[in-house]
Amino acid sequence: MSAETRSPKAEGRKKAEIRSPKPLSRNDAVGEGERTSPRVRFSAPPRKAGRAYAANRLVTDASPAPAGEGAGRDTRGRVCSPKPTAWIRLSPEPGASRARRPPSATNGNRPALPSTRLPLLRRDGPSDFGLRPSFGLRPSAFGFSCRIALKVGCWLWFTTLLSLFLAASSSAAPKPLLVYYQTWFVARPYSDHWGWHWTMNHFDPDQVDASGQRQIASWYHPLIGPYDSADPAVLEYHVLLMKLAGIDGLIADWYGPDDYLDYAVNHARTRAIFEQARKSGLQFALCYEDQTLAQQVQGGFVASSNALAHAQQTLRYAEGAFFGDPAYLRQAHRPVLLNFGPQYFKESAQWEAIFAVLQASNRPAFFTEDNRLPAGLGAFNWPPMWMSIAPGTRGVLSSAALQDYLSQFEEKGSTWPAYISSAFPRFHDIYQSAGARDYWGYLGDNKGRTFRQTLGHALTNSSTMAMVVTWNDFGEGTMIEPTVEYGFRDLGIVQEHRRLYLDPKFAGTTNDLALPLRLYRLRKNGAPDADRVRQLDTISANLSKGDLPAARRLLDTLESSRLP
């Protein structure tokens, strides 16, 4: 990401002027002050029949300088008589001699960039090189040394650029970019009630505020409104957004298949999002929360003496239902399994016993939070909000504390076989306001800088995988799903970073992200006749395979047919 500096007086024209034959300092204002010396100027030359001219090249100007301008001053301030000057063409016409760039006066034989530090070159007569520097070197002496210097310098410059390009292209090793996904939302009208994660037994989504937003358990509002995680139109919308944003797969928060509390409901939604991801060519994996065993033991659903056997049964189910799926994410030929903890089975031997009942090829590449167990392959990090409630922090996670945490985690991770580096846009939870738990701290959005910094960090370090935390945890405010408050901004950041660090040919733009939203709205607003459903399915398939022009045309047709 670069910036271009322009002269204050250069507005409306494409010129960059050098008014002194000596190198200018950084404080010299090009385009300001008295014009007393000859100038090198950039301009777009006029087009001539049968000639191909490139824009912004040095152009020929053999006319004398105007009075008061050509009569410049030398380096000691003495008045010099004006001389006609022929300006050098950087991109000569066919058959013309090609001017070469001289060595910089301050950098030895290294070639100088075309900037305000270039010495002025004039064509004053025949010489070896056809050039004479304005500072007085004779042609015979200058020409030969300049030719050698430029050949060497150009080679050095080329190799420098090549090394920079290779460094940039290798700054991030190829790695999957994943996103953490919550499946726990229940909402009307798809279901007959509002689930806890939209209400937290405190908010009423049936109440609409003055801005037209439903009262939900979040500081932020989904762009499509509060939704049900089992709604196929929602899942299609989410997965297509991930696809167009450049995300490779998702990791679903999973409590197991048991019919206890909302575990079975979440499990059914997990299977549904995996099916949609498979259709769109995304990978998926599970994050198993063993805290569920603690709740099941506490609630009498599982005896404490049978907890380990119950965990073995749960993992055998995952092996049969998920691990063998071709779209399931694997690392080192083993299915990836995350654990948000561990919180119940805290000993490595316990996990070794749980995994022992699985086939050898399905014993998972196991990642726990922050620290690796010997039974695992590595760990993943998470927003360290515990650091924001330390004395003196005033409940805010500072940039310095966050950087220390990330550095320490990476230092540990470099000693493991693998680790997952996480990125997050912010942390602003509503649990305390809902009376659900104590304050957990605050990490500011900082106009997207938090996400840009953590995502760039995750994509360029030595981690095996990068994971965005999260897609849709609205309760903690870490979502990158499009919202009323941020629109598509966070997904646009993902697109930028994928193009910069993972895939230079990635062509996704934020304009493309509106296509799944248009499809979702057509799904929700219109008669579900068979022909229309077939057309909408065709749009979805086109978006999945990247045929965006065809998807746009069909979307335009369907939307125009709905107009009165």
C-alpha positions in Angstrom: 0.0 0.0 0.0 1.7 3.1 -1.2 1.2 6.7 -1.3 2.0 9.2 -4.0 3.3 12.7 -3.2 2.3 15.5 -5.5 3.4 19.1 -5.7 0.9 21.6 -4.4 1.0 23.4 -7.7 0.8 20.3 -9.8 -3.0 20.0 -9.6 -4.6 19.5 -13.0 -1.4 18.5 -14.8 1.0 15.5 -14.8 4.3 17.2 -14.2 7.0 16.8 -11.6 9.7 19.5 -11.8 13.3 19.8 -10.6 14.5 23.3 -10.4 18.1 22.8 -9.1 20.9 20.9 -10.7 22.2 19.8 -7.3 20.4 17.0 -5.4 17.5 18.4 -3.4 16.9 17.7 0.3 13.7 16.2 1.7 12.7 19.7 2.9 13.0 21.3 -0.6 9.5 22.1 -1.8 9.2 21.1 -5.5 6.9 23.5 -7.2 7.3 26.3 -4.7 9.6 29.4 -4.6 11.5 31.1 -7.4 12.0 29.2 -10.7 15.6 30.1 -11.6 17.1 27.0 -13.1 16.5 24.6 -16.0 13.9 21.9 -15.4 13.4 18.3 -16.1 9.7 17.7 -16.6 7.4 14.8 -17.0 4.5 15.1 -19.3 2.2 13.1 -21.5 3.4 13.9 -25.1 1.0 14.6 -27.9 -0.1 11.7 -30.0 1.1 11.7 -33.6 -0.1 9.6 -36.5 1.9 6.3 -36.8 3.6 6.9 -33.4 3.0 5.1 -30.2 3.8 7.3 -27.2 3.7 6.2 -23.5 2.1 8.5 -21.0 4.3 10.3 -18.3 7.6 10.1 -20.1 10.2 12.8 -20.4 9.4 14.8 -23.6 11.6 16.7 -26.0 11.5 20.5 -25.6 14.3 22.2 -27.6 12.9 25.7 -27.1 14.8 28.2 -25.0 13.5 28.8 -21.5 11.5 32.0 -21.0 13.3 35.1 -19.9 13.9 35.2 -16.2 13.7 31.4 -16.0 16.5 30.0 -18.3 18.8 32.6 -16.9 19.3 30.5 -13.8 21.9 30.5 -11.1 24.7 28.1 -10.5 25.4 26.3 -7.2 27.1 29.5 -5.8 24.1 31.7 -6.7 25.8 33.4 -9.7 23.6 34.3 -12.7 24.1 32.0 -15.7 23.2 32.8 -19.3 20.3 30.8 -20.7 21.0 27.9 -23.1 18.6 26.0 -25.3 18.0 22.6 -23.8 16.8 19.4 -25.4 15.0 17.3 -22.9 15.8 13.5 -22.9 13.1 11.0 -23.9 13.0 8.0 -21.5 11.1 5.9 -24.0 12.6 6.9 -27.3 10.9 6.4 -30.7 12.0 3.4 -32.8 15.4 4.1 -34.2 16.3 6.8 -31.7 19.2 6.4 -29.3 18.1 5.2 -25.9 19.1 7.5 -23.0 20.4 5.6 -20.0 20.1 6.6 -16.4 23.4 7.8 -14.8 24.8 6.7 -11.5 23.7 8.7 -8.5 26.1 11.3 -7.3 25.6 10.1 -3.7 25.3 6.3 -4.2 28.4 5.3 -6.1 27.6 2.9 -8.9 24.1 2.3 -7.8 21.5 3.6 -10.3 19.3 6.5 -9.2 15.6 6.5 -9.2 13.8 9.1 -11.3 13.2 11.5 -8.4 14.0 15.0 -7.3 17.6 13.8 -6.5 18.5 13.2 -10.2 21.1 15.5 -11.8 20.0 17.3 -14.8 21.0 15.7 -18.1 21.4 17.7 -21.3 22.2 16.7 -24.9 24.9 19.3 -25.7 26.7 17.6 -28.5 28.3 14.3 -29.6 29.9 12.1 -27.1 30.3 8.4 -26.3 26.9 8.4 -24.6 25.2 11.5 -26.1 24.7 12.9 -22.5 26.4 15.4 -20.4 25.6 16.1 -16.8 24.8 19.7 -15.9 27.4 19.7 -13.2 30.3 19.8 -15.7 31.8 16.4 -16.3 33.4 16.1 -19.8 31.7 13.8 -22.2 34.6 11.4 -22.8 35.2 10.9 -19.1 31.5 10.7 -18.2 30.4 8.5 -21.1 32.6 5.4 -20.5 32.3 5.4 -16.7 28.5 6.0 -17.0 28.1 3.0 -19.4 29.9 0.6 -17.0 28.2 2.0 -13.9 24.8 1.8 -15.5 25.2 -1.8 -16.6 26.4 -2.8 -13.1 23.8 -0.6 -11.4 20.9 -1.8 -13.5 21.8 -5.4 -12.7 22.0 -4.6 -9.0 18.7 -2.8 -9.2 17.1 -5.7 -10.9 18.4 -8.2 -8.4 17.2 -6.0 -5.6 13.7 -5.7 -7.0 13.7 -9.5 -7.6 14.8 -10.2 -4.0 12.1 -7.9 -2.7 9.5 -9.6 -4.8 10.5 -13.0 -3.7 10.6 -11.9 -0.1 7.1 -10.5 -0.4 5.8 -13.6 -2.1 7.3 -15.8 0.5 6.4 -13.7 3.5 3.4 -16.0 4.2 3.7 -19.7 3.7 0.6 -21.2 2.0 -1.9 -21.9 4.8 -5.6 -22.3 5.0 -7.6 -19.3 6.2 -10.4 -20.4 8.5 -13.2 -18.8 10.4 -14.7 -19.8 13.7 -18.5 -20.3 13.4 -21.3 -20.4 15.9 -24.4 -22.6 15.2 -26.5 -21.7 18.2 -28.9 -19.1 17.0 -32.7 -19.8 17.1 -35.0 -17.2 15.7 -38.5 -16.4 14.6 -40.1 -16.9 12.1 -38.1 -19.9 11.1 -38.5 -21.3 14.6 -41.4 -20.8 17.0 -39.4 -18.9 19.6 -36.3 -16.7 20.1 -33.2 -18.6 21.3 -31.1 -17.7 24.3 -28.3 -16.3 22.3 -30.6 -13.6 20.9 -32.3 -12.9 24.3 -30.0 -14.0 27.1 -33.2 -13.9 29.1 -33.0 -10.2 29.1 -33.6 -8.7 25.6 -36.8 -9.0 23.6 -36.2 -9.3 19.8 -39.9 -8.7 19.2 -39.3 -5.1 20.3 -38.0 -2.8 17.6 -36.2 0.5 18.4 -36.4 3.9 16.7 -33.8 2.9 14.2 -35.8 -0.1 13.1 -33.5 -2.6 14.7 -34.7 -5.5 16.9 -33.6 -5.6 20.5 -31.1 -8.4 20.6 -28.3 -9.6 22.9 -25.6 -7.7 21.1 -24.2 -4.3 20.5 -24.3 -5.1 16.8 -27.0 -6.1 14.4 -26.7 -8.6 11.5 -27.2 -7.0 8.1 -30.0 -9.5 7.4 -31.5 -9.2 10.9 -31.4 -11.8 13.7 -31.6 -15.3 12.1 -32.0 -19.0 12.7 -28.9 -21.1 12.2 -31.0 -23.8 10.7 -32.4 -21.6 7.9 -31.0 -22.9 4.6 -31.2 -19.4 3.1 -29.0 -18.1 5.9 -26.5 -20.9 5.7 -26.2 -20.4 1.9 -25.8 -16.6 2.4 -23.0 -17.2 5.0 -21.1 -19.8 3.0 -21.2 -17.8 -0.2 -19.9 -14.7 1.6 -17.0 -16.8 3.0 -16.3 -18.1 -0.5 -16.3 -14.6 -2.1 -14.2 -13.2 0.8 -11.4 -15.7 0.2 -12.0 -17.9 3.3 -11.0 -21.5 2.9 -13.2 -23.2 5.5 -14.9 -22.9 8.9 -14.5 -24.4 12.3 -17.8 -25.1 14.1 -18.3 -24.8 17.9 -19.6 -28.3 18.7 -21.0 -29.7 22.0 -21.6 -33.3 20.7 -24.9 -35.0 19.5 -26.5 -35.6 22.9 -30.1 -34.5 23.5 -29.2 -32.4 26.5 -29.9 -28.7 26.8 -29.4 -27.2 23.3 -26.7 -29.7 22.3 -28.8 -31.7 19.8 -30.2 -28.5 18.3 -26.7 -27.1 17.7 -25.5 -30.4 16.4 -28.2 -30.5 13.7 -27.2 -27.0 12.7 -23.6 -28.0 12.6 -24.4 -30.8 10.1 -26.4 -28.3 8.1 -23.6 -25.7 7.8 -21.1 -28.5 6.9 -23.4 -29.6 4.1 -23.7 -26.1 2.7 -19.9 -25.7 3.0 -19.3 -28.9 1.1 -21.5 -27.7 -1.8 -19.5 -24.5 -2.1 -16.1 -26.2 -1.9 -15.2 -25.1 1.6 -13.5 -27.2 4.2 -14.7 -27.6 7.8 -13.7 -29.0 11.2 -14.9 -29.2 14.7 -14.0 -27.5 18.0 -15.2 -29.9 20.7 -16.0 -28.2 24.0 -15.4 -30.7 26.8 -17.0 -28.3 29.2 -20.2 -30.0 28.1 -19.1 -33.0 30.1 -18.9 -30.9 33.2 -22.4 -29.6 32.6 -23.7 -33.1 31.9 -22.1 -34.5 35.0 -23.3 -31.6 37.1 -26.8 -32.1 35.7 -26.8 -35.9 36.3 -27.0 -36.7 32.6 -23.6 -38.5 32.7 -22.1 -40.1 35.8 -18.6 -38.7 36.7 -17.2 -42.3 36.6 -18.5 -42.7 33.1 -17.3 -39.3 31.7 -14.3 -40.6 29.9 -16.2 -43.4 28.3 -18.9 -40.9 27.2 -16.2 -38.7 25.6 -14.9 -41.8 23.7 -18.4 -42.4 22.5 -18.7 -38.8 21.3 -15.5 -38.9 19.4 -16.4 -42.2 17.8 -19.6 -40.5 16.6 -17.5 -37.6 15.2 -15.3 -40.2 13.4 -18.2 -41.8 11.7 -20.1 -38.6 10.9 -17.4 -36.1 10.0 -13.7 -37.3 10.0 -14.1 -39.4 6.9 -15.7 -36.6 4.9 -13.5 -35.5 2.0 -14.2 -31.9 2.9 -13.1 -32.3 6.5 -9.9 -30.4 7.2 -6.8 -32.5 7.8 -3.3 -31.7 9.0 -0.5 -34.1 8.5 -3.1 -36.6 7.1 -5.1 -36.4 10.3 -8.5 -34.8 11.0 -8.2 -31.4 12.7 -9.9 -31.2 16.1 -9.8 -28.1 18.3 -10.7 -28.0 22.0 -11.8 -24.9 23.7 -9.9 -25.6 26.8 -9.4 -28.3 28.0 -11.8 -27.5 30.8 -12.8 -31.0 32.0 -10.2 -33.5 30.8 -7.1 -31.5 31.7 -4.6 -34.4 31.6 -2.9 -35.4 28.4 -3.3 -39.1 29.4 -7.1 -38.7 29.4 -7.1 -37.4 25.8 -4.8 -40.2 24.8 -7.3 -42.7 26.2 -10.2 -40.9 24.4 -8.3 -41.0 21.1 -7.2 -44.6 21.5 -10.7 -45.9 20.5 -10.4 -44.2 17.1 -8.8 -45.7 14.0 -5.1 -44.8 13.7 -5.7 -42.7 10.6 -8.5 -40.8 12.4 -6.6 -39.9 15.6 -6.9 -36.2 15.4 -4.4 -33.4 14.9 -5.4 -32.0 18.2 -5.2 -28.2 19.1 -6.0 -26.8 22.5 -6.3 -23.2 23.6 -3.1 -21.3 24.2 -1.0 -24.3 25.4 -0.2 -27.6 23.8 -0.9 -30.9 25.5 1.6 -33.8 24.7 -1.4 -35.7 23.2 -1.9 -32.8 20.8 -0.2 -31.4 17.8 -0.3 -27.7 18.9 -2.5 -25.0 20.1 -4.5 -22.0 18.9 -4.8 -18.5 20.5 -7.9 -16.4 21.3 -8.5 -12.8 22.4 -6.7 -12.7 25.8 -9.4 -10.7 27.6 -8.2 -11.9 30.9 -5.3 -9.4 30.4 -7.8 -6.5 30.3 -9.1 -7.1 33.8 -5.6 -7.0 35.4 -5.0 -4.1 37.9 -4.3 -0.8 36.1 -5.8 -1.7 32.8 -9.2 -0.1 33.4 -10.9 -3.0 31.7 -9.3 -2.3 28.3 -6.9 -4.6 26.5 -4.1 -2.3 25.2 -2.3 -2.7 21.9 1.0 -3.3 23.8 -0.5 -6.1 26.0 -2.1 -7.7 22.9 1.2 -7.6 21.1 3.0 -9.2 24.0 0.5 -12.0 24.1 0.8 -12.7 20.4 4.6 -12.7 20.6 4.7 -15.0 23.5 2.2 -17.4 21.9 4.2 -17.5 18.7 7.4 -18.1 20.6 5.8 -21.2 22.2 4.2 -22.2 18.9 7.6 -22.2 17.1 8.6 -25.2 19.3 5.5 -27.3 18.5 4.8 -29.4 15.4 2.1 -26.9 14.4 0.0 -24.1 15.7 -3.0 -22.0 14.6 -2.7 -18.2 14.7 -5.9 -16.3 15.3 -7.1 -12.8 14.1 -9.9 -10.8 15.6 -11.6 -7.5 14.8 -12.6 -6.5 18.4 -14.1 -7.8 21.6 -17.1 -5.9 23.0 -19.4 -8.3 24.8 -22.9 -7.7 26.1 -23.0 -10.4 28.8 -22.6 -8.1 31.7 -25.4 -5.8 30.5 -27.6 -8.9 30.1 -26.8 -10.0 33.6 -25.3 -13.3 32.3 -21.8 -13.0 33.7 -19.2 -10.5 34.9 -17.3 -8.0 32.8 -14.7 -9.7 30.5 -13.0 -6.6 29.2 -12.9 -4.6 26.0 -10.7 -4.7 22.9 -11.4 -1.7 20.5 -12.1 -2.0 16.8 -9.9 1.0 16.1 -11.6 1.6 12.7 -10.5 -1.8 11.5 -6.8 -1.5 12.6 -7.1 -4.3 15.2 -8.3 -6.7 12.5 -5.8 -5.6 9.9 -2.9 -6.0 12.4 -3.9 -9.4 13.8 -4.9 -10.8 10.5 -1.7 -9.7 8.8 0.2 -11.2 11.8 -1.6 -14.5 11.5 -1.0 -14.8 7.7 2.7 -13.9 7.9 4.0 -15.8 10.9 5.1 -19.4 11.0 1.7 -20.8 11.9 0.2 -23.8 10.1 -3.2 -22.3 9.8 -4.8 -18.9 10.3 -8.2 -18.6 12.0 -10.5 -15.5 12.2 -12.3 -15.2 15.6 -15.2 -15.2 14.8 -17.8 -15.3 12.0 -20.8 -14.6 14.1 -20.3 -14.5 17.9 -22.6 -11.5 18.3 -22.7 -11.8 22.1 -18.9 -11.1 22.4 -18.9 -8.7 19.4 -16.1 -10.5 17.5 -18.1 -11.2 14.3 -16.9 -10.3 10.8 -20.3 -11.2 9.3 -21.8 -8.1 7.6 -23.6 -5.9 10.1 -25.6 -2.7 10.1 -22.7 -1.0 12.0 -19.8 -2.1 9.8 -21.3 -3.3 6.5 -18.9 -5.5 4.5 -15.8 -3.8 5.8 -14.3 -6.7 7.7 -14.8 -9.1 4.8 -13.2 -6.5 2.5 -10.2 -6.6 4.9 -10.1 -10.4 4.5 -10.1 -10.0 0.7 -7.2 -7.5 0.8 -5.1 -9.7 3.0 -5.7 -12.8 1.0 -4.6 -11.0 -2.2 -1.6 -9.5 -0.4 -0.3 -12.6 1.5 -1.9 -15.8 0.1 -3.1 -15.4 -3.5 -2.0 -12.4 -5.6 -4.5 -13.5 -8.3 -7.4 -13.4 -6.0 -9.8 -10.9 -7.6 -12.6 -10.6 -5.1 -14.0 -7.1 -4.2 -16.5 -5.8 -1.7 -18.9 -5.2 -4.6 -19.0 -8.9 -5.1 -20.1 -9.4 -1.5 -23.4 -7.8 -2.2 -24.4 -10.7 -4.5 -25.1 -13.3 -1.8 -27.2 -10.6 0.0 -29.3 -10.0 -3.1 -29.7 -13.8 -3.5 -30.8 -14.1 0.2 -33.4 -11.3 -0.2 -34.8 -13.0 -3.3 -35.0 -16.3 -1.4 -37.0 -14.5 1.3 -39.2 -12.3 -0.8 -41.1 -14.0 -3.5 -43.3 -16.9 -4.4 -41.4 -20.2 -4.1 -42.5 -21.6 -7.4 -40.4 -24.3 -9.0 -39.0 -22.3 -11.9 -38.0 -19.4 -9.6 -36.3 -21.8 -7.1 -34.4 -23.4 -10.0 -33.1 -19.9 -11.1 -32.1 -19.1 -7.6 -30.2 -22.4 -7.3 -28.5 -21.5 -10.5 -27.3 -18.2 -9.1 -26.0 -20.0 -6.0 -24.1 -22.5 -8.1 -22.6 -19.7 -10.3 -21.5 -17.8 -7.2 -19.9 -21.0 -5.7 -17.9 -21.7 -8.9 -16.9 -18.1 -9.3 -19.0 -17.2 -12.4 -20.0 -13.8 -11.0 -21.1 -12.2 -14.3 -23.7 -15.0 -15.0 -24.9 -14.6 -11.4 -25.3 -10.9 -11.8 -27.2 -11.2 -15.0 -29.7 -13.6 -13.5 -30.0 -11.6 -10.4 -30.8 -8.5 -12.4 -33.4 -10.4 -14.4 -35.2 -11.7 -11.3 -35.1 -8.4 -9.5 -36.4 -6.5 -12.5 -39.3 -8.9 -12.8 -40.4 -8.1 -9.3 -40.7 -4.3 -10.0 -44.2 -2.9 -10.4 
